[in-house]
Amino acid sequence: MRNRWPNLAAAFLIIVQLVSRGSNVSAQGGTCFDTLASRIKSDDNLIYFSSALGETSLESSLQGPGPYLVFAPDDAAFSNLRGSKAEDVLNLDLSKLVQYHIAGASAYERYLAMTPGSTIDIRTLCSDCNEVTIETLPSGKVLVNEGANVYEAVETCNGLLVLIDNVLSPSIGSVSNPPDKEEDIECSVDDPTCCDLPPPEFSCIQQKIWGKCDEAWMLMGNGNGGFCKYTCGRCGRSPSSGGNDDTYDFGGYEDDYEGDTDDACRCTEDGYSGAVDTGQVGCFKLNAEVIVSMATDSGRRIGESLSQYFGKDSYEYSKFFGKYWAKEAGDWAKSNMGRSTKRICYVSDPANCGSASSSSEFIGAGWRSCD
């Protein structure tokens, strides 16, 4: 009995997390759990960066639609800050420092398109900071601003998390465009005809961060397609099936179900399953890696709460409980899930969909497999 409790507790925690409304995100039309924000929170080597992110309003953005490109310095990078660089970083406004480590859709696409020997300069969310320079050496090694090494890149449902071994230090106020110089237009690498129409003030990425993409004035634009079409994810996308209108692309989580567009078992495209708003659009994936990420996140939040109760060091408590729940969830997932990945979605009309299972979280809604 003593060995059974942790496994049961881990399973219970997993079930609680799976039905949590706050654990998913619609990324360019698709729904998933594996967001940049959750990845950062669950990584034991990114506790300092996660804390800095939590002090800004950007954490919720990394939980929302992307794609974003995030350069995340590990804990050792912060611990090893010395001399003048440490002073420069400590004297920076925290929000600008975090913004300098995050870039939007254009940077994300350009980074993925890099080849050995290429160099690109990208703009970040810090509008008055210098650009970030990324260089891919012939050996395949990637350098950021010459002094930071990329040692891992993790794809999530709403972007790319790039782990680096050094903190990027921006030069504030180094960007100055002549009054008569127009801002560079951001366009999709995959579809160069899909570009941003700059809004009257502020940048497209700032409008997206502030949640302005779906406001009427942004959609209306100047009568030529709306402002920030590319950054806000309004580019037209053809289904990956090559033109079959019965297969829909939900941000990379494709539903292979074939049927009429008004079929009761069709994955919901507006979040409503019957009359219930699930907040989840299209298919999302579940596998052991996602489960461990969610469990680690929950464990760290439990550790934070316990450290506050006992007046102890939050870093140590968060790290301990994060690792504890990650191990328990990992062992449980390995035994029960293996390396398989399942995709599910909420159906549009659960009452008339014979293959739908009832949801215990969203009473009246139903879900089915997308596989």
Salt bridges, closest charged atoms under 4 A:
ASP34 OD1 - ARG39 NE 2.80
GLU59 OE2 - LYS41 NZ 3.21
ASP128 OD1 - LYS96 NZ 3.09
GLU183 OE2 - ARG123 NH1 3.34
GLU186 OE2 - ARG123 NH2 2.75
GLU215 OE2 - LYS212 NZ 3.50
ASP255 OD2 - ARG368 NH2 2.84
ASP256 OD2 - ARG343 NH2 3.13
GLU289 OE2 - ARG39 NH2 2.69
ASP297 OD1 - ARG301 NE 3.67
ASP331 OD2 - LYS327 NZ 2.98
GLU361 OE2 - ARG21 NE 3.83
ASP371 OD1 - ARG343 NE 2.78
